[in-house]
Amino acid sequence: MKFFCRKMRNRTRISTEFHKSSPVISKRNNRRKFVQSVFVLFLVLSSFIFAEAQDLPKQIRGYKVYQAKISVKTQTDKNGAADKSETFVKIGEPEIADVSLAGITLEVSAEIESSAQSGTVDFVTFQDFRVNDLAVDVEEYKESFQLEKNKATTLPKPIRIFLDAKQTLRGAVNESKESKEEWTVTGKVFVFGRFKKSFLKFKRVVPIEINLKIKNPLRDNQTT
């Protein structure tokens, strides 16, 4: 009986060692580990993408959020042939509208052209705007205007940007150290309106990411 038990243990040990050393079993284990790693990576990426998509609510002020392909450039930039955006926004050169003890007010014009749809823009809001990494206030644009498909529309009134005295002082110090020909502008724009598609009209808000360079109006003012 002892001999039989010892023999069975030896067979089990040999079988285990065979499975560990078998190239087929080793390949299966490596494949299983690879699949598990890919699955974990997929879960991490999915959660990250889902979190990014949840940054904006489904509705803002009663308008349903609609993501559109929009290209934002300055007046001097040209639309590339490969650009498949459905709407193009061209930003004009900023001009100094007012200077006071409170700060500096700039005015910027803009032109919009859509190849996808027409409609009515009710108002426009601005969020987290910065000029050369300095926070600025951009007035809510309350001037309603019409958009016609495949036709460029200029804003009825310019957009007003306010740099308060503290930020203006910081900017002036930076300008004295290194005057830049261009400013970097970043932020997010929300266009609220009622847009037509076929015979239907939809109440939508379109978010637009802004990251561009504009001409430095202060430098021009210094040279004149």
Backbone hydrogen bonds, N-H to C=O, Kabsch-Sander energy under -0.5 kcal/mol:
donor,donor_aa,acceptor,acceptor_aa,energy
5,C,1,M,-2.3
6,R,2,K,-2.5
7,K,3,F,-2.0
8,M,4,F,-2.1
9,R,5,C,-2.2
10,N,6,R,-1.9
11,R,7,K,-2.0
12,T,8,M,-2.2
13,R,9,R,-2.4
14,I,10,N,-2.4
15,S,11,R,-2.5
16,T,12,T,-2.3
17,E,13,R,-2.4
18,F,14,I,-2.1
19,H,15,S,-2.2
20,K,16,T,-2.1
21,S,17,E,-2.0
22,S,18,F,-1.4
26,S,22,S,-2.1
27,K,23,P,-2.2
28,R,24,V,-2.0
29,N,25,I,-2.3
30,N,26,S,-2.3
31,R,27,K,-2.4
32,R,28,R,-2.4
33,K,29,N,-2.4
34,F,30,N,-2.2
35,V,31,R,-2.5
36,Q,32,R,-2.2
37,S,33,K,-2.3
38,V,34,F,-2.4
39,F,35,V,-2.3
40,V,36,Q,-2.3
41,L,37,S,-2.5
42,F,38,V,-2.5
43,L,39,F,-2.1
44,V,40,V,-2.2
45,L,41,L,-2.5
46,S,42,F,-2.5
47,S,43,L,-2.3
48,F,44,V,-1.9
49,I,45,L,-2.7
50,F,46,S,-2.5
51,A,47,S,-2.0
52,E,48,F,-2.1
53,A,49,I,-2.2
54,Q,50,F,-1.2
55,D,52,E,-1.4
56,L,53,A,-0.6
60,I,63,Y,-2.6
63,Y,60,I,-2.0
64,K,203,K,-1.5
65,V,58,K,-2.8
66,Y,205,V,-2.5
68,A,66,Y,-0.6
70,I,68,A,-1.0
71,S,87,T,-2.6
72,V,70,I,-0.5
73,K,71,S,-0.5
73,K,89,V,-2.8
75,Q,91,I,-1.5
77,D,74,T,-0.8
83,D,80,G,-1.2
84,K,82,A,-0.6
86,E,69,K,-1.9
87,T,69,K,-1.5
88,F,113,E,-3.2
89,V,71,S,-3.1
90,K,111,E,-2.9
91,I,73,K,-3.1
91,I,89,V,-0.5
92,G,109,S,-2.9
95,E,107,E,-2.3
97,A,95,E,-0.5
97,A,105,T,-2.9
98,D,105,T,-1.6
100,S,103,G,-2.6
104,I,163,L,-2.4
105,T,98,D,-2.8
106,L,104,I,-0.5
106,L,161,I,-3.5
107,E,95,E,-2.8
108,V,159,I,-2.6
111,E,90,K,-2.3
112,I,153,T,-2.9
113,E,88,F,-2.3
114,S,148,E,-0.5
115,S,86,E,-2.9
116,A,86,E,-0.8
118,S,196,K,-0.6
119,G,147,L,-2.2
120,T,194,R,-2.7
121,V,145,F,-2.9
122,D,120,T,-0.6
122,D,192,F,-2.3
123,F,192,F,-1.4
124,V,141,Y,-2.6
125,T,190,F,-2.3
127,Q,188,K,-2.8
130,R,186,T,-2.5
131,V,134,L,-2.7
132,N,130,R,-0.5
132,N,184,T,-3.0
134,L,131,V,-1.7
135,A,133,D,-0.5
136,V,129,F,-2.1
137,D,162,F,-2.3
139,E,137,D,-0.5
139,E,160,R,-2.1
141,Y,124,V,-2.9
142,K,140,E,-0.9
144,S,142,K,-0.8
145,F,121,V,-1.7
147,L,119,G,-3.3
150,N,114,S,-3.9
151,K,148,E,-1.6
153,T,112,I,-3.2
155,L,110,A,-2.4
159,I,108,V,-3.4
161,I,106,L,-2.9
161,I,159,I,-0.5
162,F,137,D,-3.5
163,L,104,I,-3.0
163,L,161,I,-0.5
164,D,162,F,-0.6
165,A,102,A,-2.2
168,T,164,D,-2.9
169,L,165,A,-2.4
170,R,166,K,-2.0
171,G,167,Q,-2.7
172,A,168,T,-2.6
173,V,169,L,-2.3
174,N,170,R,-2.2
175,E,171,G,-2.6
176,S,172,A,-2.2
177,K,173,V,-1.6
178,E,174,N,-3.3
183,W,214,I,-3.1
185,V,183,W,-0.6
185,V,212,L,-3.3
186,T,130,R,-2.1
187,G,210,I,-1.7
188,K,127,Q,-2.3
189,V,208,I,-3.0
190,F,125,T,-2.6
191,V,189,V,-0.5
191,V,206,V,-2.4
192,F,123,F,-2.5
192,F,190,F,-0.7
193,G,204,R,-2.8
194,R,120,T,-2.5
195,F,193,G,-0.5
195,F,202,F,-2.8
196,K,118,S,-3.5
197,K,200,L,-2.5
200,L,197,K,-1.8
202,F,195,F,-3.0
204,R,193,G,-2.6
204,R,202,F,-0.8
205,V,64,K,-2.2
206,V,191,V,-2.6
208,I,189,V,-3.0
210,I,187,G,-3.1
211,N,209,E,-0.5
212,L,185,V,-2.2
214,I,183,W,-2.4
216,N,181,E,-2.7
220,D,216,N,-1.2
221,N,217,P,-1.7
222,Q,218,L,-1.7
223,T,219,R,-1.5
224,T,220,D,-0.9
